Amino acid sequence: MTRHLITASLISLCAFLLSAVVSFAAPVPDTGQTQSYTNTFGEDSDYSCNPHSYTDLGNGVVKDNVTGLEWQQATAPGTYTWQQAIDYCNNLSLGGKDDWRLPTIKELSTLVDSSIPYPGPTINTSYFPNTVASDYWSSTTLADNTSYAWDVYFYSGHVYYYDKALNGGYVRAVRGGQSSNNFVDNSDGTISDTSTGLMWQKATAPGTYTWEQALSYCENLTLGGHSDWRLPNRNELQSIVDYSRYNPAIDTTYFPGTVASIYWSSTTYASNTYGAWYVAFYNGHVYDYGKAGYLYVRAVRGGQCGSLGNLVISKSGNGTGIVTSTDGKIDCGSDCSELYDIGTPVTLHAAADAGSVFTGWSGGECSGTGDCTVSIDGALSVTAEFQVQTLITLSSFTSVAKAGQVILKWVTESEIDNAGFNIYRATSEYGEYIKINASLITTKGSPTQGASYEFADKDVKLWKRAYYKLEDIDLNGNSTMHGPVSAIPRLIYGLAK
């Protein structure tokens, strides 16, 4: 009898937890923009920050591999008022799930592909093929006029608001935990957001800037002991908007000097490349503005953003080519800055900075992670991408089967700039690993002293081997995966094996 009561209680508790909206840490997806629009370094395409990655689950659902959110693949039929949109999503059953909801404005905005000009739709149509180039509702109410709610216009990518009572908005439902900001004041003029892994300039930059001046200001900024600052892309800048506030729409406890005005992003407006995207910190709308205009600036760094080494191979007028490494991150050896006959093969090598890992080539004839050979046959731009390793030293990571659960334990030797840990589980060693902790596991170590950690996975299937990976994330948003380890939870005479 007692066993049945305990089982019923556990089932009720699990149902409650699953029905609740879970808050979790998540990276900010990239904008999709890869084309260069200026010779001034620091624009969106000069960095690769969590590129869009989707998986079609084959059941009418598309998973965003960056945020972990699952999206309704097809646009809901017809148009809706705001309340109708909420009701539609709350009552939706799709892919065997019934916990669908209307996305927040930040979530919906991450689906915009900023490389696509109007008439759009400004979204990856390989995964969302029937998207209408029009307004899609979000669940977020406009703070300064609650008769309106925020929407994304997939004709061009603008983020604006719409009268809740009007029946003109399209709908795409989402499911999964909602991320939220978790700011930390580093007491050195910087603010870390441990939910996204981004570090921000606390104060608004002095004065106003044209777009290219804004790029240069951030690239040349040294602050908080760091010199790798950059102008944030559109999605990153929108991530610090607080849509529950206005005038300004930001947490002024952490960003007290924010002007209730418009701030540059590094993302060019693809529909008119003389303009770039901005975020208005009066209320949070995202729009475009001419690059020659003067706007405010706040720099950013980190966020799992691969630093890009740029190599330009260009043709000169006398039938020869010249290879130039613009920032030293590509080691050309004797192949750099020399003239060659057109057609000459040139071998390029990745030269990662200390603490960095070369992750691959892109552009031109290069692909993969080894040396790359290109031919001098005209204008060619090649990029080598690096990802910074974390400075968290792990001494052990183990899994032990207990009664109806798996206990994961790990020990660190030191934790430099550690933001915390995540646990991922899969049903096979090379299968898809899904994050199972609801929130980031808080760090306990220090730069000079490690710590011991333990996590219990109680949502296991008996007699089925489960595989686990451990992710450590530093304050700059860089992460390192450890594992896998595995265990088979069993119950034999009430004892674990």
C-alpha positions as CSV (number, residue, x, y, z in Angstrom):
1,M,0.0,0.0,0.0
2,T,2.8,2.4,0.9
3,R,4.6,1.7,-2.3
4,H,1.4,2.5,-4.3
5,L,1.0,5.8,-2.5
6,I,4.6,6.8,-3.1
7,T,4.3,5.9,-6.8
8,A,1.1,7.9,-7.2
9,S,2.8,10.9,-5.5
10,L,5.8,10.7,-7.7
11,I,3.6,10.6,-10.8
12,S,1.7,13.6,-9.6
13,L,4.9,15.5,-8.9
14,C,6.4,14.6,-12.3
15,A,3.2,15.8,-14.0
16,F,3.4,19.1,-12.1
17,L,7.0,19.6,-13.0
18,L,6.5,18.8,-16.7
19,S,3.5,21.2,-16.9
20,A,5.5,24.1,-15.4
21,V,7.5,26.5,-17.6
22,V,11.1,25.8,-17.0
23,S,13.7,28.6,-17.2
24,F,17.1,27.5,-18.6
25,A,20.3,28.9,-20.1
26,A,20.6,28.9,-23.9
27,P,23.0,30.4,-26.4
28,V,21.9,33.2,-28.7
29,P,21.5,31.8,-32.3
30,D,23.4,33.6,-35.1
31,T,21.6,35.8,-37.6
32,G,22.4,33.8,-40.7
33,Q,24.4,36.6,-42.3
34,T,27.7,35.6,-43.9
35,Q,28.1,38.1,-46.6
36,S,30.6,41.0,-46.1
37,Y,29.4,44.6,-46.7
38,T,32.4,46.6,-45.6
39,N,36.2,46.5,-45.4
40,T,36.0,47.6,-41.8
41,F,36.5,44.6,-39.6
42,G,33.9,43.7,-37.0
43,E,30.6,43.3,-39.0
44,D,28.3,40.4,-38.4
45,S,29.9,38.2,-41.1
46,D,33.3,38.5,-39.5
47,Y,32.2,36.3,-36.6
48,S,30.5,32.9,-36.4
49,C,28.3,32.8,-33.3
50,N,26.1,29.7,-32.8
51,P,25.1,29.3,-36.5
52,H,21.5,28.3,-37.2
53,S,21.1,24.5,-36.9
54,Y,17.8,22.7,-37.3
55,T,16.6,19.1,-37.3
56,D,13.4,18.0,-39.0
57,L,12.0,15.5,-36.6
58,G,9.7,14.1,-39.3
59,N,6.5,14.6,-37.3
60,G,5.6,18.2,-38.2
61,V,8.1,19.5,-35.6
62,V,11.5,21.2,-36.2
63,K,14.1,21.3,-33.4
64,D,16.4,24.3,-33.1
65,N,19.7,22.6,-32.1
66,V,21.1,25.9,-30.7
67,T,18.3,26.8,-28.3
68,G,16.8,23.3,-27.8
69,L,13.3,24.7,-28.6
70,E,10.9,22.7,-30.8
71,W,8.9,24.5,-33.4
72,Q,5.7,23.8,-35.3
73,Q,7.0,23.3,-38.8
74,A,3.8,24.4,-40.6
75,T,2.2,27.8,-40.2
76,A,-1.1,27.4,-38.4
77,P,-4.0,27.7,-40.8
78,G,-5.6,31.1,-41.1
79,T,-5.0,34.3,-39.1
80,Y,-5.8,35.1,-35.5
81,T,-6.3,37.8,-33.0
82,W,-3.7,37.7,-30.2
83,Q,-5.9,35.8,-27.7
84,Q,-7.0,33.4,-30.4
85,A,-3.3,32.7,-31.2
86,I,-2.6,32.0,-27.5
87,D,-5.6,29.6,-27.3
88,Y,-4.6,27.9,-30.6
89,C,-1.1,27.1,-29.3
90,N,-2.3,26.1,-25.8
91,N,-4.7,23.6,-27.3
92,L,-2.3,22.2,-30.0
93,S,-1.4,18.6,-30.0
94,L,1.5,17.9,-32.3
95,G,4.4,15.3,-32.5
96,G,2.9,13.5,-29.5
97,K,3.2,16.6,-27.3
98,D,0.5,18.9,-25.9
99,D,2.7,21.5,-24.1
100,W,2.8,23.9,-27.0
101,R,2.6,27.7,-26.5
102,L,2.9,31.0,-28.3
103,P,6.6,32.0,-28.5
104,T,8.0,35.0,-26.7
105,I,9.2,37.8,-29.0
106,K,12.9,37.0,-28.3
107,E,12.3,33.3,-29.2
108,L,10.3,34.2,-32.4
109,S,13.0,36.7,-33.5
110,T,15.7,34.0,-33.5
111,L,14.0,32.3,-36.5
112,V,14.7,35.4,-38.7
113,D,17.4,34.7,-41.3
114,S,19.0,38.2,-41.7
115,S,20.8,37.1,-44.9
116,I,17.5,37.1,-46.8
117,P,16.1,40.3,-48.3
118,Y,12.4,41.2,-48.7
119,P,10.0,39.9,-50.0
120,G,11.3,37.0,-47.9
121,P,10.1,35.0,-46.2
122,T,13.1,35.8,-44.0
123,I,13.4,32.3,-42.6
124,N,15.0,29.0,-43.5
125,T,12.3,27.6,-45.9
126,S,14.0,24.2,-46.1
127,Y,12.8,23.6,-42.6
128,F,9.8,26.0,-42.5
129,P,8.6,25.7,-46.1
130,N,5.2,27.4,-46.0
131,T,6.0,30.5,-43.9
132,V,4.0,33.4,-45.0
133,A,5.9,36.7,-45.6
134,S,3.8,38.5,-43.0
135,D,3.2,39.2,-39.3
136,Y,3.5,36.4,-36.7
137,W,2.2,36.8,-33.2
138,S,4.4,36.5,-30.1
139,S,3.1,36.1,-26.6
140,T,4.8,39.3,-25.4
141,T,2.7,42.4,-24.6
142,L,3.9,45.9,-25.4
143,A,4.9,47.3,-22.0
144,D,3.8,50.9,-22.7
145,N,0.5,50.0,-24.3
146,T,-1.0,46.7,-23.3
147,S,-3.6,46.8,-26.1
148,Y,-0.7,45.8,-28.4
149,A,1.6,42.7,-28.6
150,W,4.9,42.2,-30.3
151,D,5.2,40.4,-33.6
152,V,7.8,39.5,-36.2
153,Y,7.3,40.6,-39.8
154,F,8.8,37.7,-41.9
155,Y,8.5,39.9,-45.1
156,S,11.7,41.7,-44.0
157,G,12.5,40.6,-40.5
158,H,11.4,43.7,-38.6
159,V,10.2,43.3,-35.0
160,Y,7.3,45.6,-34.2
161,Y,3.9,45.5,-32.5
162,Y,0.3,44.9,-33.6
163,D,-3.2,45.6,-32.1
164,K,-4.2,42.5,-30.1
165,A,-7.8,42.8,-31.3
166,L,-7.0,42.7,-35.0
167,N,-7.4,39.3,-36.7
168,G,-4.4,39.5,-39.0
169,G,-1.5,37.7,-37.4
170,Y,-0.1,34.3,-38.3
171,V,1.0,31.7,-35.8
172,R,3.8,29.2,-35.3
173,A,3.8,27.4,-31.9
174,V,6.8,26.5,-29.8
175,R,7.6,24.2,-26.9
176,G,10.4,24.0,-24.4
177,G,11.8,25.9,-21.5
178,Q,12.0,29.7,-21.7
179,S,15.4,31.3,-21.2
180,S,15.8,34.4,-19.1
181,N,18.7,36.8,-18.4
182,N,20.9,36.1,-15.4
183,F,23.1,39.2,-15.1
184,V,26.3,39.4,-12.9
185,D,28.1,42.7,-12.3
186,N,31.8,41.9,-12.6
187,S,32.7,45.3,-10.9
188,D,35.1,46.2,-13.7
189,G,32.8,48.0,-16.1
190,T,31.4,44.7,-17.5
191,I,28.2,42.7,-17.0
192,S,28.1,38.9,-17.6
193,D,24.8,37.2,-18.7
194,T,25.4,33.6,-17.6
195,S,22.2,32.5,-19.4
196,T,23.7,33.3,-22.8
197,G,27.4,33.3,-22.1
198,L,27.8,36.9,-23.3
199,M,29.7,39.7,-21.5
200,W,28.5,43.2,-22.0
201,Q,30.0,46.7,-21.7
202,K,28.1,48.1,-18.7
203,A,28.1,51.7,-19.8
204,T,26.8,53.1,-23.1
205,A,29.8,54.1,-25.2
206,P,30.4,57.9,-25.1
207,G,28.8,59.8,-27.8
208,T,27.2,58.5,-31.0
209,Y,28.7,56.8,-34.0
210,T,28.1,55.9,-37.6
211,W,27.8,52.2,-38.2
212,E,31.5,51.8,-39.4
213,Q,32.7,54.0,-36.5
214,A,30.7,51.7,-34.1
215,L,32.5,48.6,-35.6
216,S,35.9,50.2,-35.1
217,Y,35.1,51.5,-31.6
218,C,34.2,48.0,-30.3
219,E,37.1,46.3,-32.1
220,N,39.5,48.7,-30.4
221,L,37.9,48.6,-27.0
222,T,39.9,47.3,-24.0
223,L,37.7,46.8,-20.9
224,G,37.7,44.6,-17.9
225,G,41.0,43.1,-18.9
226,H,39.7,42.0,-22.3
227,S,40.4,43.3,-25.8
228,D,38.2,41.0,-27.9
229,W,35.2,43.2,-27.8
230,R,32.9,43.6,-30.9
231,L,29.7,45.2,-31.9
232,P,26.8,42.8,-31.1
233,N,24.8,41.2,-33.9
234,R,21.1,41.9,-34.0
235,N,20.0,38.8,-32.0
236,E,22.6,39.4,-29.3
237,L,21.6,43.0,-28.8
238,Q,18.0,42.1,-28.6
239,S,18.8,39.4,-26.0
240,I,19.3,42.1,-23.3
241,V,16.0,43.9,-24.0
242,D,13.6,43.7,-21.0
243,Y,10.2,43.7,-22.7
244,S,8.4,44.2,-19.4
245,R,9.9,47.7,-19.2
246,Y,10.1,50.8,-21.4
247,N,11.9,54.1,-21.4
248,P,14.4,52.3,-21.2
249,A,13.5,48.7,-22.0
250,I,16.4,47.2,-20.0
251,D,17.4,46.3,-16.5
252,T,18.8,49.6,-15.3
253,T,20.2,47.9,-12.2
254,Y,22.9,46.4,-14.4
255,F,22.8,48.9,-17.3
256,P,22.1,52.2,-15.5
257,G,23.3,54.6,-18.2
258,T,21.2,53.1,-21.1
259,V,19.7,55.8,-23.3
260,A,16.1,55.2,-24.2
261,S,17.1,55.4,-27.9
262,I,18.5,53.3,-30.7
263,Y,21.7,51.2,-30.6
264,W,23.7,49.8,-33.6
265,S,24.0,46.1,-34.2
266,S,26.7,44.7,-36.5
267,T,24.1,43.1,-38.8
268,T,23.5,44.7,-42.2
269,Y,19.9,45.1,-43.5
270,A,19.9,42.7,-46.4
271,S,17.0,44.5,-48.1
272,N,18.9,47.7,-48.4
273,T,22.6,47.2,-47.6
274,Y,23.1,51.0,-47.0
275,G,21.3,50.3,-43.7
276,A,21.9,48.1,-40.7
277,W,19.7,46.7,-38.0
278,Y,19.3,48.6,-34.7
279,V,17.5,47.8,-31.4
280,A,15.5,50.6,-29.8
281,F,15.9,50.6,-26.1
282,Y,12.8,52.8,-25.6
283,N,10.6,49.7,-26.0
284,G,12.5,47.0,-27.8
285,H,11.6,47.2,-31.5
286,V,14.1,46.1,-34.0
287,Y,14.3,48.1,-37.3
288,D,16.8,49.4,-39.9
289,Y,18.7,52.7,-40.2
290,G,21.1,54.2,-42.6
291,K,24.7,53.3,-41.8
292,A,25.8,57.0,-42.2
293,G,23.5,58.0,-39.3
294,Y,24.8,58.4,-35.7
295,L,23.5,56.0,-33.1
296,Y,24.5,54.7,-29.6
297,V,26.7,51.7,-29.0
298,R,27.2,49.0,-26.4
299,A,30.0,46.4,-27.0
300,V,29.8,42.6,-26.3
301,R,32.2,39.7,-26.2
302,G,32.0,35.9,-25.8
303,G,29.0,33.8,-26.4
304,Q,30.5,30.7,-28.0
305,C,31.5,33.0,-30.8
306,G,34.2,31.5,-32.9
307,S,37.0,33.9,-33.8
308,L,37.5,34.1,-37.5
309,G,40.8,34.2,-39.2
310,N,40.5,36.0,-42.6
311,L,42.7,35.2,-45.6
312,V,42.3,37.2,-48.8
313,I,43.7,35.7,-52.0
314,S,43.5,38.3,-54.8
315,K,44.5,38.7,-58.4
316,S,46.8,41.5,-59.4
317,G,47.0,43.1,-62.8
318,N,50.2,41.4,-64.0
319,G,48.9,37.8,-64.0
320,T,50.0,37.0,-60.5
321,G,48.2,36.6,-57.2
322,I,49.0,37.7,-53.7
323,V,48.0,36.0,-50.4
324,T,47.5,38.1,-47.3
325,S,46.6,37.1,-43.8
326,T,44.7,40.0,-42.3
327,D,44.8,39.1,-38.6
328,G,47.5,36.4,-38.1
329,K,45.1,33.6,-37.3
330,I,46.0,31.8,-40.5
331,D,49.5,30.6,-40.8
332,C,50.5,30.8,-44.5
333,G,54.2,30.2,-43.8
334,S,56.1,31.1,-47.0
335,D,52.8,31.3,-48.8
336,C,51.7,34.6,-47.3
337,S,52.3,38.0,-48.8
338,E,54.0,36.7,-51.9
339,L,53.2,36.9,-55.6
340,Y,52.3,33.8,-57.6
341,D,51.4,33.0,-61.2
342,I,47.7,32.5,-61.7
343,G,46.8,28.9,-61.2
344,T,49.6,28.3,-58.6
345,P,48.4,26.1,-55.7
346,V,48.9,27.6,-52.3
347,T,48.7,25.6,-49.1
348,L,47.1,27.3,-46.1
349,H,47.5,26.2,-42.4
350,A,45.4,27.1,-39.4
351,A,47.4,28.8,-36.7
352,A,45.2,28.7,-33.6
353,D,45.9,31.1,-30.8
354,A,47.0,29.6,-27.4
355,G,43.9,28.0,-25.8
356,S,42.0,27.8,-29.1
357,V,40.9,24.9,-31.3
358,F,40.7,25.1,-35.0
359,T,37.2,23.9,-36.0
360,G,37.2,24.2,-39.8
361,W,37.5,26.2,-43.1
362,S,34.8,28.0,-44.9
363,G,34.8,29.9,-48.2
364,G,36.6,29.5,-51.4
365,E,37.9,25.9,-52.0
366,C,38.5,25.1,-48.4
367,S,36.6,22.7,-46.2
368,G,37.4,20.3,-43.4
369,T,39.9,20.7,-40.6
370,G,43.3,19.9,-42.2
371,D,45.6,22.0,-44.3
372,C,43.8,23.5,-47.3
373,T,45.2,24.0,-50.8
374,V,43.7,26.7,-53.0
375,S,44.5,27.9,-56.5
376,I,45.4,31.5,-57.3
377,D,42.8,32.1,-59.9
378,G,41.0,35.3,-59.0
379,A,39.4,37.0,-56.0
380,L,39.0,34.5,-53.2
381,S,38.2,34.9,-49.5
382,V,39.0,32.1,-47.2
383,T,38.1,31.8,-43.5
384,A,39.5,29.6,-40.8
385,E,37.3,29.3,-37.7
386,F,38.5,28.8,-34.1
387,Q,36.7,28.1,-30.9
388,V,38.2,29.0,-27.5
389,Q,38.7,26.2,-25.1
390,T,37.5,26.7,-21.5
391,L,40.0,26.9,-18.6
392,I,38.1,24.5,-16.4
393,T,40.2,21.4,-15.5
394,L,38.3,18.2,-14.9
395,S,39.9,15.3,-13.1
396,S,37.0,12.7,-13.3
397,F,33.5,12.2,-14.6
398,T,31.7,9.0,-13.6
399,S,28.2,7.4,-13.7
400,V,26.8,4.9,-11.2
401,A,23.5,3.1,-11.4
402,K,21.3,3.3,-8.3
403,A,17.8,2.1,-7.6
404,G,15.8,3.5,-10.5
405,Q,18.3,6.3,-11.1
406,V,21.8,7.1,-12.4
407,I,24.1,9.2,-10.2
408,L,26.6,11.3,-12.1
409,K,29.7,12.6,-10.3
410,W,32.5,14.8,-11.4
411,V,35.5,16.5,-9.8
412,T,37.3,19.6,-11.0
413,E,40.9,20.5,-10.2
414,S,40.4,24.2,-10.9
415,E,37.7,26.5,-12.4
416,I,38.8,29.7,-14.1
417,D,35.9,31.9,-15.2
418,N,33.5,29.0,-14.7
419,A,29.8,29.8,-15.2
420,G,28.5,26.3,-14.5
421,F,27.7,22.9,-15.9
422,N,25.0,21.1,-18.0
423,I,24.3,17.4,-18.3
424,Y,23.2,15.7,-21.6
425,R,21.7,12.3,-22.1
426,A,21.4,10.0,-25.1
427,T,20.1,6.5,-25.8
428,S,23.2,5.5,-27.8
429,E,26.8,6.6,-27.6
430,Y,26.6,8.5,-31.0
431,G,23.0,9.4,-30.8
432,E,21.4,12.8,-30.1
433,Y,22.3,14.2,-26.6
434,I,19.5,16.1,-24.9
435,K,20.2,18.5,-22.0
436,I,18.4,17.2,-18.9
437,N,19.1,19.7,-16.2
438,A,16.5,22.5,-15.9
439,S,18.9,25.2,-15.0
440,L,22.7,25.7,-15.1
441,I,24.4,23.7,-12.4
442,T,26.1,26.3,-10.2
443,T,29.9,26.4,-9.9
444,K,31.5,25.7,-6.6
445,G,35.2,25.8,-7.4
446,S,37.7,28.6,-7.9
447,P,40.7,29.4,-10.1
448,T,42.9,27.8,-7.5
449,Q,40.7,25.1,-6.1
450,G,38.4,22.4,-7.6
451,A,35.2,21.0,-6.3
452,S,33.1,17.8,-6.3
453,Y,29.7,17.6,-7.9
454,E,26.8,15.2,-8.0
455,F,23.7,15.0,-10.2
456,A,20.9,12.4,-10.0
457,D,19.0,11.5,-13.2
458,K,15.8,10.0,-12.0
459,D,14.0,10.0,-15.4
460,V,15.6,6.7,-16.5
461,K,14.4,3.6,-18.2
462,L,15.2,0.4,-16.3
463,W,17.5,-2.1,-18.2
464,K,18.2,0.5,-20.8
465,R,21.8,1.8,-21.1
466,A,21.9,5.6,-20.9
467,Y,24.8,7.7,-22.1
468,Y,25.8,11.0,-20.6
469,K,28.0,14.0,-21.5
470,L,29.1,16.8,-19.2
471,E,29.4,20.4,-20.5
472,D,31.3,23.1,-18.7
473,I,30.7,26.7,-19.7
474,D,32.8,29.7,-18.9
475,L,31.8,33.3,-18.4
476,N,32.6,34.1,-22.0
477,G,30.2,31.5,-23.3
478,N,32.8,29.0,-24.4
479,S,32.1,25.3,-23.6
480,T,33.9,22.0,-23.5
481,M,32.2,18.6,-23.6
482,H,33.4,15.6,-21.5
483,G,32.4,12.0,-21.8
484,P,30.5,10.0,-22.6
485,V,30.0,7.8,-19.6
486,S,27.1,5.3,-19.3
487,A,25.1,3.2,-16.9
488,I,22.3,0.6,-16.9
489,P,19.8,1.2,-14.1
490,R,18.3,-2.1,-12.7
491,L,16.3,-3.2,-9.8
492,I,17.2,-6.7,-8.5
493,Y,15.6,-7.6,-5.2
494,G,15.4,-3.9,-4.5
495,L,19.1,-3.4,-5.0
496,A,20.9,-1.5,-7.8
497,K,23.4,-3.2,-10.2
